[in-house]
Amino acid sequence: MSRIEQLIDEIENYIASCKPQAFTNNRKLIVDKDEIEELLAELRSRTPDEIKKYQKIISNQEAILTSAKDQADAIIEQANKQTDEMVNEHEIMQRAYKKASEIIDNANAQAQEIIDKASAEAAAVQSGAIRYTDDMLKNLQTIISHTVEASNSRQSAFMGSLQNIYEVITANRKELNPDELIQPVEDEE
């Protein structure tokens, strides 16, 4: 399991362990801002390392293709050497050309097969790395979205509570001084 997956598990476990906010439908949680920010910061710092790891895997496809080409060149070179040796003998010249042609055809077929296999494996690795990276980014996006929603909900609830307290204070002041006109308090700036 990669460190990013571990961090996502830690964030999910942390969120699962958070207490629900009082007087809510248990969908709003009380989250320690420092702890969730620390986990998200580590996740953010680890993501480039994981991407580099998969880019390294993708770059290895060039080494695989180079190795396949080198093998193909070696096979073709060997076939050419055998062809040259056969041509030196006059009475077997026709067989030499035929045999050389077969060897070259076989060598080219083997080389193409190696190259095709290496290309398919490299494409599969690249596709897997892209899917994995996209899944990690999708999970991160979901976590951040939930965190933003939870934060907005807490802020709205807090402002609602302050408004209720403000109204109770205004009502209490009116009860204490029924003849006085109670003006709303203006922000002093």
Sequence and secondary structure as in RCSB ss.txt:
>XXXX:A:sequence
MSRIEQLIDEIENYIASCKPQAFTNNRKLIVDKDEIEELLAELRSRTPDEIKKYQKIISNQEAILTSAKDQADAI
IEQANKQTDEMVNEHEIMQRAYKKASEIIDNANAQAQEIIDKASAEAAAVQSGAIRYTDDMLKNLQTIISHTVEA
SNSRQSAFMGSLQNIYEVITANRKELNPDELIQPVEDEE
>XXXX:A:secstr
  HHHHHHHHHHHHHHHS B TTS S SB   HHHHHHHHHHHHHHHHHHHHHHHHHHHHHHHHHHHHHHHHHHH
HHHHHHHHHHHHTSGGGHHHHHHHHHHHHHHHHHHHHHHHHHHHHHHHHHHHHHHHHHHHHHHHHHHHHHHHHHH
HHHHHHHHHHHHHHHHHHHHHHHHHH TTS         
